[in-house]
Amino acid sequence: MTSLADLPLRADLVGRTAYGAPQLHVPVTLNVNENTHPVPEAVRVDILERVAIALDDVNRYPDREFTALREALTDYLGHGLSPAQLWAANGSNEVLQQVFQAFGGPGRTLLTFPPTYSMYPNYAVTTGTAVALGRRDDDFRLEPATVVAEIERTRPDITVLCAPNNPTGTPVGLDTIEAAYGATSGILIVDEAYGEFMPKDAPSALTLLPGRPRLAVSRTMSKAFAFAGARLGYLAADPAFTDALRLVRLPYHLSALTQAAALGALAHAPLMLQMVDEIRTQRDRTAAGLEALGYRVWPSWTNFLLFGGVADPAALWQGLLDAGVLIRDLAIPGALRVSAGTAAETDVFLEAMGALTPVGAR
Ligand code: PMP
């Protein structure tokens, strides 16, 4: 059988492993921070109608500029943005990869602050960008002075701040983002994939866009919008920044069916987002349940929790899987991550945790 080693692979990809959160079919799936609530029926009907209409013209290429979608995303985000500031692609993963294609590359450096979203170094490697690792403050926080010191130390071309941070749930203050922008002459990406789960009065980095042409704020419909399978991520930045992304995107990268489905979902934004409060409630219930069992839970502004004090994370992960609950082991010592589920899923998770937690640990 042919293996990778038999192929003339690019030297910098040799020995690398592909992104691979396990995709297992178990009753309770709480491992990749999806919204575990289905799309409401009324939205489904509208999406189906819109997709049917899009099929009438599917022999033609789609609107390369996804004009209607950029307008709908502008309306959704508010903050005085204009459609020229919006960009979208098949998931924020593709959006972020395009940023690296445009602003990274050989001789350039990414600064990322682990533990954080594991794909950032991957976009760097696949675009020939070097990776510098920044340090965090206690409890995974990022203070302005720390970010500035790390930027001055590593002189990055691209800095990514995941706000709030995956996999720790940690918020990032606007003061940290402002300080990072002021300290770098490169691009600053604020990844707000979990932005809708922040407290309602917490300001978004979108408020910092005016006068900051090197800042981009990325978002996704995969999480709060319950639209992970549709693949729609987006970004807001200066119009010149979106022009840079036009240089690297593939022609017609957003299919007419994707554009139609996303427009359908955005037309019902309040209904699509009605589960956000319920998810926050279950997240807080999960945190209280874990704390009652003796675990340490880090504060979270997202739809997931990192919990520590786990004697053997691999064994607990497997024990939960055997009980029909899939969560995530990200190799953070003594810790595991669990996404917030429905009330019923939370019951199953907490019950399994109770059964798997040695009495001595409580
Ligand atoms: N950013 C962060 C922080 C994420 O956690 C994820 C998905 N887990 C993404 C980006 C990518 O999401 P998507 O491509 O589905 O928009």
Residues whose N, C-alpha, C, O or C-beta is under 5 A from the ligand:
A	BS01	PMP	V32 N90 G91 S92 N93 Y117 C162 N166 D191 A193 T220 S222 L232 G233
